[in-house]
Each structure stands twice: as structure tokens, then as C-alpha cells.
Amino acid sequence: MKLFPYGHATHPQWQMAAALVLAQLRAQMARPDHAASPTLGLLYVTDHFAGAAQDILDHFSAELREVTDWSGTVGIGIASNNVEYYDEPALAVMLCDLPSHHYRVFSGVAPLGVGEGMGFEPHTALVHADGTTPDVAELIAEMAARTSTGYLFGGLASSRNGAVQFAVGGNGNIKGHGAAGGVFRGGLSGVAFSEDVALVSRVTQGCQPIAPQRIVTACDGHVLTELDGQPALDVLLKDLGITLDQPQAAMTRLRATLVGLTEAGSDAVGRTGNFGADVTVRHIIGLDPARRGVAIAQQVTPGMRIAFCQRDVQAARADLMRICAEIREELEPEEMPQAVAAALAPRHALAAPNPERRIAGAVYVSCAGRGGPHFGGPSAELQIVRHALGDVPLVGFFAGGEIARHHLYGYTGVLTVFRSHSN
């Protein structure tokens, strides 16, 4: 598998942005180390271009006739290698060199399983969703259940001008789409991949635990009433080292505190002291002094594990670097010790991708609330990814909620790389 051609551009007119992207794509497709005849296009546009979504899709489909399948969505911001386009007119495209029998494009009109050829079993899936769809979290869980691994990656469209999604399969419309032109609103869409498409994916919560793991021993809906058999409010105040006798200082600390939550039987804090992929981070939405309770933005049940945490620039950068290091470790040759790989990283970070890492392309979905200042400056988040993975093809978007496995997250980043084969 060769490198995936990709391009990105900003311009007030979508036609000019598309022309710039097409020039980048065609230049890369002419190189021997890039795919010359890719089949699957991933298209992300900022919401400035949401009203022209159909025209944009039609234009790329006409200009890139070898690409028979398209998927993508809209975001308040979009991402590419080393750059973020946030709150400005822009688009990004990556052309994936994957055999057509190793993936399936789906949408709400043509769900996964409609018109499937014999022998295709969904292993994982890239999912784009409309957050205004009723019971969207349940639909995501249902989609995960349709895959053999239960692993999804993607996010909710974020837009001020219509949450559009792109879904076109097989030289035209997917069976069941009828006269649809490949632009949809509502529900879920995306691409399911077979086991033959090797992926490595990680979730960054962007925050660090600041207290030990606790077990929910009593609760009422959204309100934690007991943690480890003690009043939840008392535990919170103790873990944060604050007192309500100094309300101003206490409220400042409380506003910066969140709760990492996981189901009963799963640890909130892993051996490394970080949150794992099963943890969902939720805000504290109130205190209940009468019951000595703490209200959070999710219903809870006894037995769940929680850990109080904080999200800031340092924590966000550290956790993003952690998941990038984990991906690198998984992709590095077995004969290269992790210490050696880490030592080489600074010298080669911005060089062409190491062939031994076999990264053909990457998709990064981050929260719309994480870009820019959350990492210390414009495009800082994507610069961290590039520093860790090298100069690899990458596209993505800033979402209204992030999808990983069967969970719907907030304020997270989901980084997924396509691992090419040496042959």
C-alpha cells in the first residue's frame, strides 16, 4: 500500500480551494511512492462551504473519476497535516488506496448491510453523524455492534450552516439511495473496513487524573451521593484540597475540574496513571450540600469508577503526545527498542515517513472546543501530531462530539492511522 494523496486549502471561493487541492492531489499521484489510482476519497469542509456541499462533491467526483467512493462531513474547523483551518472557508481531501472489496460506504438511506457482496464482514468503521439525530448515542452503539471488533472512530458534524455528510459508493449512488446525490443530513454515514485494512487508533482525553480512582457506592440519577462509602462532596473537597468556607477559591478550582467515568468492572485510571479508552470525561454541573452530593453531566449507577481530573494546556499536550507515542511504538519494527525509537524521534519528526512505520495515511477527529488556544496556539494540536508521526498524509475535522469504539466523547481527540503492508 502506497502513501495516500492528500490536499488542503483555504479560499473564500470553494472553486478556488478545490482547484488548489486538486493540484496537490495530482502532483502526489504522479509520484512513485504515492497511490496513482486510489478508490476512496475522504472529504472534509468547513461550515462556510456547507451550502455548496453538493457542488463540491460533484466537482471532485467529476475531476477524479478513478475515485468511485466518497465519505466525509462538515466541521467548524478541519485539519490536515500540520495545519488547522478553524472558522474559515477551507476543505481537505485524502484519497485512500484500498481495494474496493475491503470497504463499504454506508449512510442512513443505505445502512451497512444493504447491497453487501458475499464475503465482506465489517471489522471497523469510520463514522460521521449528525448530533441532532434522536438517540444518536444509541445509533452509534448499534453501529459498533455490526462490526466484528465493535470499534468505530469518527465524530459528530459541527456546523452553523447545516450538518451535511458525504456518502457515495461504487461509481455513483449506493444501492438504496435512489436519486440522492451523495449529500445527506441526519443519521449516520461513513465507511466500514474489512479485517484486511490494518488500522491503529487511540483516544486522547486531553486531561490528567488529579486524584485516586473512586467507586460509586450510592447515586441518584446524575448525582453522586457516595464515593467509596463516603459523602461524594466531602471526597471531592478532600481530593481537590479546598473548602466551601472559601467559596471564591473553591469555585475557581471546581470550574476547572471534571470527572472521568467508566462502567463497573473497568478501571478509570490505568497502570500508567492516564485515562484509558473506556473512560468518558464529563463536567461537574452542580453541588448538592443538603445530600453532600455532586451532580455530573451523565447518569450514573452504583459500581461505576470515577476519578476527578483537570484539563489544561499541559495536560492536553502530554496526553496527545502519549497516544502518538503508543501508535509509534506499535508501528515501529520489533527489533527497534522503544528507547531507541524515542531517541530518534526529534531528529526525524519532520522528515518523510519512515518506510518501516508503514503509515499510508491518518484521520484525526478532535473536539471543536480543543483547537487553537487549548494547545497553546494556532495549529499547535496538529503540529504535535506531525512531530510525533512525521510528515504523513492526514485529514480530519473538529467535531461536536467524538466517536471511539461504541462511545460518544466530548473534548477528546481520536487519531487513527492506516497501516500499509510492506508488500
N, C-alpha and C positions, 0 to 999 in steps of 0.2 A: 504494500500500500504506500503510495507516494504522498507527499505533502498536499494538503487541501488548499487550493487557491482561495484567496480571500481579499476583500477590499472594503474600504470605508471612506466616507467623505461627508462634508457639511457644505450646504449651499442653500440660499433662500428658495431656489427653484429645484424641484425634485429632478427635473430632466437633467440639469447640470450635475447634480450629485450622482445620479445614476451613470452619467457618461464618465465621470471620474472613477467610479467604482468599476465599471466595465473595462476601462483602460488598465486598471490594476490587475483584474482577473485575467484578461487576455495576455498580458505580459508574463504573468506567472504560469499560465497554461502552456506557454511556449518553452518553458524551462524544462530540462530533462528530469529534475528532481521533484517536479510538481505534476499533479494529475492532468492529463491532456483531455480526457473525456469523462468528467465527473457526471454523476447522475442525479444527486440530491442537493438541492440548494436550501440553505437556511438564510432567511431574510428578516432583518430587524430594522424597524424605522422608528424615529421619534414621533411623538404625537402631533408635531407640526405637519407631518405628512399623512396623518390618519385619513383625512378626507380624500386623498389621492391614492389610497391603498390599491384599488383595483387597477388603476392606470399603471402604477409602479410594477405590480405583479405581471400584468400583461406585457409591459415593456421588457422586463428581464426574460420572461418566457419566450418572447419573440427573438431577442438578441442572443440567447443562449439555448439554442434548440436541442443541444445534446443533453441538457438538464431536463429530465422528464418529471421530476417530483420536487415540490416546494413545501416548506413549512416555515413558520415564523410568527411574529406578533409585533405589537407596538409597545413602547415604553416611554415614560417621561424622559428617560435617558437611555442611550445604547452604549455598548462597549465594543472595543476591538483591541488588538494587541497594543498595549502601552498607552491607550487613549480612551477617554470618556467623552461622549457628546451628551451634555446634560442641559436640558431646557434650550435646545437649539435645533434647527432643522438638519437632520442627518439620517443616513442609512448605512447599513453594513450587510455584507453578503459573504457567506463561506460556501464553497462548492465541495461536497463530500464525495470522495471516490470510493463508493461502496457498491458491490454487486446488487442489482435490483431485487434479487430473491432473498437478500439478507435483511430487508427492512420493509415496513409498510407505513404509508401515511394514512392517518385517520382523522375524523372530525365528528362532531355531533350528528351530522347528517349521515355520515358513513362510519359508524363506530368500528372499533377494532374487531375484526372477525367477519365483517361484511365483505364478500368477494375475495376471501383469502384463498391463495393457492395451496394445494396439498403440500404438507411438509414444513410449513412455516409455523414456528412456535415463538410467540413474543417472549423475549428474555428480559429486556429492559425497555424503557421508553422515555423519550423527551416529550414533555407535556407543556402545552400552553393553555391557559384557562382564563375565563372571564370571571373576576371576583364577584360580580353582581349576580351570577347564576345561583339560584337557590340550592342550598345543600352542597356547595362546591367541595367542601372538605370530604363529604361522603362520596362524591363522584370520584375524587382523587383516590380514595381508599379502594373504591370498586375497580378503578383502572389498574391500580397496583396488583389487585388480586387476579387480574387477567394475564399478568406476566409470570413467568416461572420463578423469577427471583424476588418479585414484589418490589423491585427497585425502580423508582421514577426519578427524573431530575427535570427541572424547569421552573416555571413560575407563573404568577398571575399577571396579565397585561396591566399596564398602568398608563392611563391616558386621560386628558381633559377634553378630548375630541372624538371619543368613540373607541372602545376596546376591541379593535379588529384582530383577527387571526388569519393566517395564510395556510391553506391546506389544498394541495393539488397533487394528484398521483397518476402516473402512468400515461404520458402523452395526452394529457387533457384532464378531464374531471374524473374523480374517483367514482366508481360504480355506486349509485345511490344519490349522487349529488344533483342529478338532473341537469338543469340549465345553470346551476351555480357556477360562478366564475372563479372560485377558489378563495374568496374573501368571506369570512364568517364572523358573526357576532354571537356571543353567548356560548356556554358549554365548554367542552374541552376539544383540543385538537393536538396533533403532534406526529411523532414518528416512533414506531415500535421497531426494535432491533432484535435480530436473532442472536443466538449464542455465539455465532461466528464473528460478530462485531465486538471486539475487545474494548471495554471501557474501564476507566478508573475514575472514581468520583468521590469527592469529600465535601463535607459541610463545615463552614466556619460560622460559629455563633457570634463572633466579634466581641466576646466578653469573657471574663475570668471569674471563677468562683472566689468568693471572699470569706467563706465560712464553711464549716463541715457539712456533709450531707445529713439531711434530717428525714425522718419518716413521718408522714401524715398519719396521726393516730386519731384525729377527730376533725370533722369538717361539716360545712353546711352550704352546699352549692358552690359558690365562688369564694366562700370564706373559710380560711384555715383557722380552726379554733384550737387545735393541739398539734404540737410537733414533738416527737419523742416523749409523749406523755406530759408535756409542759404547755402552759398557755402560749399560743403562737406569737402573740405580740411581745411577750416577755422574751422569747427566744430571739425574735428579730432585733429587739433593742440591745440584747446582750451581744449578738453576733456583730452588730454594727458599732457597738461601743458608744451608744447615745442614750439620752434620757429625754422624756417628754417634759421635764422641768425646764429644759432649754429648747423651746419649740422651734425657734428660728434655725438654729444649728441642726436640730433633728430633721426638720422638713427638707433642708438642703441636702442632707445625706440620703434621706428616703427617696427623694426625686431621682437620685442617681442610682438607685438600687432596683434590681429586677429579680425574678425568680426563675431558676432553671428547674424544669419539672419533667419527670418521666414516670412511666407506668410502674405499678407494683412489680417487684422482682427484678427490675433493671436499675443499675446504679446511675445516679445523676452525675457523679464525679468519677472519672476513670482513674486508672493507676498513674497516669501522667499528671493528674491534677487538673485536667481540662474536661470540658463537656464533650460527650460523645454524640453520635448522630441521632440517637433516640431522644435527646433532650430538646424540649421546646422552651424557649425563653418568653416569659410573659411579664407584663407590667404589674406593679402593685397599684391598685386603683383606690384603696382606702383602708382606714383603720377602724376597728370596732372596739373602743375602750371598754364598753359595757361587758362584752363577752371575751375581752382580751384576744380579739381575733384580727386577722389580716386578710383583706379582700384582694384577690388577684384576677386578672383578665382571662380566666378559664375555670370551668367547673372542675372540681377535684373530688377524689374518692379516697377513703382510708387505704393505707398501704402504699400510696404513691411516694416517690422520693423527690425531695426538693433540695436546692442549695441556693442561698442568696448570692447574687453576683452583681458586678458593675460593668458598664460598657463605657469605654473611653478610647481615645486615640491609641494609647499604648497597648491596651488590651486587644483592640481590633487589629492592629498591625501584627502583634505577636501571634494571634490565633490564625490569621491569614497565612503568615509565614510557616506556621506549624503544618497546616494542611498541604501547602505546596511542598514542604519537605517530605511529608508522608507519600505524596504522589511520586516525587523524585526517587524516593527510596524504593518504591515498588517497581519503578521503571528502570532503575539503574541495573547494569549487568550484575549477576550474582557474585562474580569474582571481585567486584569493586566494593570494599567495605564502606559503610555509611560515613565513617570519619573521613575517608579519602574523598568521597563524593562531595561532602560538605566543604572540604578544604578547596576543592576545585571550583566550587560554585561561584565565588566572587570574580574569578578571572574569566569564566566562560559565560557568565549570566546573560550578556547581551550579544553573544556570538550566535552563529547559526546553530540550530538544534543539533545536539549530539546524535548521530545515527543510532547509537546503541540505546538511546532512550525511546526511540520509535514512537514519537508523538506525531501523528498525522494532522491533528487539529484539536481545538478545545472550544468548549462552550462555558461561559461564565454568566451566571444569573445572580445578581446582587439586589439587595433591597433598595428601593428608591430613596429611603432615608439614610443610606450609608455613604453615598457618593461624596466626593469633594472634601469638605471640612472634616468629615468623620474620620478621615485618614490623614489629615494634616495639610491637604492642598489639592488643587485640580489634578485629576487623573492619577493621584497617588495610589489608589487601590489597584489599578491595572498595572502601574509601574512595579508594584510589589510582585504581582504575578509574573510579569516578564522577567524580573530579576531572578526569580526562582526557577522558572521553567525554560528560560531562553526565548529567542525570537521565533515563537511558534505561531501558526495560524490560530486566531481566536476571534470569536464574535460572541455577543450576548446582549443582555438588556437589564435595565433597572426595573424591578418588578414591584407589584403591590402586595406580594407575598411569595415566598419561595417554596418550591416543591422538592423534597428529597425523600426517597423511599415512599412510604404512604403518608408522610406527614406534610402539613402545611405550616411553614415557619413564617416568622417576621424578623426583620433586622439581621438577616443572615446572608451568607454567600454560598452558592453551590458551584463548585468547579469540577468539570468533567472533561477528561481528555480521551480522545480516540487513540488507541494504541495500535500502531501499524505492525505488520508482521515483517520479519526480516526477508521473507521471500517476496 
